[in-house]
Amino acid sequence: MFDQISAASELDFVTTLRAQHSDAFAMRTMRNHWANYISDEMLDAAATLGVDAVRIPVGYWIVDAPVGDGKGTTTALDYGFSPEGFVTGGLNYLLAMLPRLRARGIVALIDVHALPCNSACVSDGIDCANPLAFAPPQDAPVAPIERCTGTCTILEGERRYCDGQHFTTSRHVDGDAPSWGDVGLRSIGKLAQWISELPAEDASVVAGLQLANEPALNTAGYDAPVKAFYRAALQAARAHLPSLPLVMSFIPPNDHDVPAFVNTLQAAGGGPIVIDHHWYLNWASAPGVDLEWSDLHRRACHEARDSWSAYALAGQHLILGEWSLATNHDKPLDLENATTVRELRQLFNEQLSVYSSSPEVVGAFYWTLRMGSGWDPRPTADDPGPRQVNGTSASKSLPAFPFKVWSLLEMASHGIVSRLDDPVSDACASS
């Protein structure tokens, strides 16, 4: 996502800043990022494009208080470091975002995008060897976390053993959170409580709470554990939010018979539940096999709806929590080429047409509002604030940046995206 900073995960990034500079430097960097990465001007631009809902990803540590005072008097609003080493205090910026959105008529889906070891060898805050958030408690005690570094080998079931490096933690095991799965569930309960206690004006901005994102991605054998997690997470959230829509994400290979599972939860009084479905053309072919524009248009118009048909047949609502214009495994595109711009514009309208004409789809979220080319939140001796380097902005990446099409604002600057609510019902007429 970024080209001025690099790390395997947010925790790696913060840990490196602390080691190479200081604790204060790491905290200032993260506060610069939280305060400035999405500006008022960007929100204005989003509203002008017709954006009326945003998905805000947060990590489980957003509800952690900093460690170290020895008195237990700090809260998640205080700045410091969590037991695993994340910078705390991000909750202040989530709170500050709500009135900014309200002023523009935009609502928020708060997405717990990173549980403790949400996936294996995927950077979800922590680059873990195994998806401990969904593992049986005896296999995921609160203890140092094995990292996905070096060469990893699967020796038993789907458990990975890597090169023996670990993330440390000072988190204490107690009766409520003896495992990493319990830590994740507790964080969902705390976040739900925080939402429930918001002032009415701020609470009105929160349209839903997503309980997990792409759980146990790339690791088979977690279908039942993911469902067990959702049963417990539903209970933890409903204790504070009896009627707010709760969003559940499922992804292969752990998505067996999801409609029946969700219907069971709802029949048992689980309240409104929405499925988060991700639809990307980027991985529609094997690596090294490029799809022609005609095939991409056909797939956008005629395969997207099939991918969620099981939910529609079960009468369940869903959101397209992630979609984009990326194609052919992020093959770079020449955005100065008129044909490329025209094809991308058509592809955008086709996808939007399918989503808006499907009654079971209650929202679609382009990933993402902006990318991070040229963005550097690290302070310098001359300026404690962040900066965009070399003439870049949220809508203008460096020339060699390969991921421009992931940015809604950059696509708008090229005339590929206009208003999201413009009529596009006939976009698939020729596909």
Secondary structure as UniProt FT lines:
FT   HELIX           10..20
FT   HELIX           23..36
FT   HELIX           40..48
FT   TURN            49..50
FT   STRAND          53..59
FT   HELIX           60..63
FT   TURN            76..77
FT   TURN            83..84
FT   HELIX           90..102
FT   TURN            103..105
FT   STRAND          107..114
FT   TURN            116..117
FT   HELIX           132..134
FT   HELIX           137..139
FT   STRAND          145..147
FT   STRAND          153..156
FT   TURN            157..158
FT   STRAND          159..161
FT   STRAND          166..167
FT   TURN            175..176
FT   HELIX           180..196
FT   HELIX           200..203
FT   TURN            204..205
FT   STRAND          206..210
FT   TURN            215..218
FT   HELIX           223..238
FT   TURN            239..240
FT   STRAND          246..249
FT   TURN            252..253
FT   TURN            256..257
FT   HELIX           258..267
FT   TURN            268..269
FT   STRAND          273..278
FT   TURN            282..283
FT   TURN            287..288
FT   HELIX           293..302
FT   HELIX           304..307
FT   HELIX           309..313
FT   TURN            314..315
FT   STRAND          318..323
FT   TURN            328..330
FT   TURN            335..336
FT   HELIX           338..356
FT   TURN            359..360
FT   STRAND          361..366
FT   TURN            373..374
FT   STRAND          375..376
FT   STRAND          387..388
FT   TURN            390..391
FT   TURN            394..395
FT   TURN            399..400
FT   TURN            402..403
FT   HELIX           404..406
FT   HELIX           408..413
FT   TURN            414..415
FT   TURN            420..421
FT   TURN            425..430
//
